Structure formats: structure tokens, C-alpha cells
Amino acid sequence: MKSASVDDYDALLLPGGTVNPDQLRVDSDAVGFVRDFVGAGKPVASICHGPWTLIEAGVAAGRTLTSYPSIRTDLRNAGANVVDEEVARDGNLVTSRSPDDLPAFNSAIVELFSQAGETT
């Protein structure tokens, strides 16, 4: 991860589940990469517990996000506006609640990722 450059990627998908996001949020290189990616305005999608990494990267504050119910308090505490919807889109971020919402999430990320590289 130390050699990864935000400039080399057009979009980022943060995994869900509990194990992957938990491991990512304690990896300072991964957290820095996510922070820089969001800061660059590039598209980022995250599902389930994936927003834990957004919290750790300090990019959740002021954003409208959704997630798995058990981490919504974490998002609120990080300053996010939390909604209970299949998909929440806030600028370059798309979040979703759970695998039950995959059809809506997939449609949203296809739309978001297809706009990668466009100027707004």
C-alpha cells in the first residue's frame, strides 16, 4: 500500500463486512490513501461496515452517508448526516447499507464510476 498512488486509480471501492474494514481502518497507509482519494474528488463507494474507513480517514464529517445499522452511531459521532436508505450519494461518495441493497448499490456505483475523470 505504501507504493500506491491516488494518481494511478480512477475510482475506489471500500469493502464491506466487518473484518476487511476493521483491518483497513488500523492501517495508516490505507487510511491515508482513502483520505487523499476522497480529497482528490475521485469517486469512492463503500458498503456495509466500509464507512469505518471513511471515519478513520476523517472524511465523514458533513457528508450524508448510510451504512450497516450497527455503525451508524460511529458515523454520527464522526459528524456525518446518517440516512437509512439503500444508497446515499454525497458528491464523490456513494454508500450503501448491506448486501440486501446490492442492486441499488451496483447501479449507483456504475453511475458514479462512469463519471470518473469528468470535471464538475
Buried (B, 14 or more C-beta within 10 A) or exposed (E): EEEBEBEEBEBBBBBBEEEBBEEBBEBEEBBBBBBBBBEEEBBBBBBBBBBBBBBBBBBBEEBBBBBBEEBBEBBEEBEBBBBEBBBBBBEBBBBBBBEEBEEBBBEBBEEBBEBEEEEE
